[in-house]
């Protein structure tokens, strides 16, 4: 079924851009293949109200040189237009902003990268389809004017440039989807009316929320479409794992992988001949456990490659920092992604996959407990998922001095394990030694990514204070708590329990596994940096509303009972009434 083309009459909206030179028309499938793997320049041009408002520096040519050198082939350039556009008809976009977008597009393509430009947070800032006050007539007029002007501005760009009308459009009903389908037709009319090479340019169409289910259920391709087109959806599933919600720090079971495969196969099965772009995928890196994270990245990218999807990483997933000489926070994840995108098998660190587990282990880090309760240094056997590979070498770096470990002396192989011998580990760890990162190991295999494993001696972290009185005045701001991490300076999750043994927030988590019950959500309820753990205002307000004390349990890696710290939040209580003496 096809949506009817919407004929929009706008004064002087005629195809008036004429380009010099020629345009190498390409099928959408060729464009999509050229994007893979791709990177989103997020939190920059889409920031509100301007490019640097969310803390990133302006995009420069070296940004995209870094992207290209890292192995990416395409860029999705999210752009928010609302705050650079007049608030009434004729909805004029600021010329300086149009020129800035054009300049960034040229930076991208000059580095040999294909690019998709969109309207990003405008999906809620200007075109909120689900708003109770939505004015679809105004939306349609403004949407035409927006894309007519963008189409004019970029009309003569090469076939390396594609347009995506709207990021994650709001709504969840058939009515909302019908209006989105209408906006797609208006978008196509606008860019074609603008002229230039736009009639042959690739366009990228998605469903409500860029959700795969909505794409399958309600997207209708505009009737008589002449532009080559690809479909798109976003993938952040399972959300509790990718967002570090409710203590979900494990992933990789057969059921986990089957669910991911079913999600992708449903889209491919519904659109067997269409080019498909996963316009965003990724997860929170800072609080996640690397073994689980590496397995997720490998499987999502590998499954995308199998289904011929172009995979576009959202920038916060591996914390790209524009202009940084060392921009990738997790180089192993990046290496895994690049190999998986070409179908090359990666060896992976194994880790806990059982949702009924009460502690979490991982082969992505060599942990040893030191301090006053330190344990004797002993052999450590770490299992790996080999995927047909063999170990080539292990390099251990201490104080910037690398050395190759010796097989049968420093480590032995006993499939599927690598056992690090106490002979070697004793050069790094001491039973009662101080905490810290003692070495960085790089494991090289016959193919695929090299795995970088830190060797960390840990002890139970120490909070600067362990109780706090909540009042109506101090719940308005977050609570920073000084912490000495004593090992890995990273918080895994936070459990919040009232003194009556119920959970402070999300009581329903009682039905989850032991590692998730009563746990809070990263950024919504807690955060951390190199010296502090932050309890969010929302948690303080929940304690105040409960009129009782709560115990927060801060849990660190490795996730085990001995590596957690309790913290008490209580409410301000009135003084007891005066005592009366009997006469």
Buried (B, 14 or more C-beta within 10 A) or exposed (E): EEBEBBEBEBEEBEBEBEEEEEBEEBEBBBBBBBBBBBBBBBBBBBBEEBBEEEEBEBBEBBBBBBBBEBBBBBBBBBBBBBBBBEEEEEBEBBEEBBEBBBEBBBBBBEBEBBBBBBBBBBBBBBBBBBEEEBEBEBBBBBBBBBBBBBBBBBBBBBBBBBBBBBBBBBBBEEEBBBBBBBBBBBBBBBBBBBBBBBBBBBBBBBBBBBBBBBBBEBBBBBEEBEBBBBBBBBBBBBEBBBBBBBBBBBBBBEEBBEEBBEBBEBBBEBBEEBBBBBBBBBBBBBBBBBBBBBBBBBBBBBBBBBBEBBBBBBBBBBBBBBEBEEBBBBBBBBBBBBBBBEEBBBBBBBBBBEBEBEEBBBBBBBBBBBBEEBEEBEEBEBBBBBBEBEBEEBBBBBEEEEEEBEEEEBBBEEEBBBEBBBEBBEBBBBBEBEBBBBBBBBBBBEBBBBBBBBBBBBBBBEBEEEEBEBEEEBBEEBBBBEBBBBBBBBBBBBBBBBEEEEBBBBEEBEEBBEBBBBBBBBBBBBBBEEEBBBBBBBBBBBBBEBEBBBBBBBBBBBBBEEBBBEBBBBBEEEEEEEEEEEE
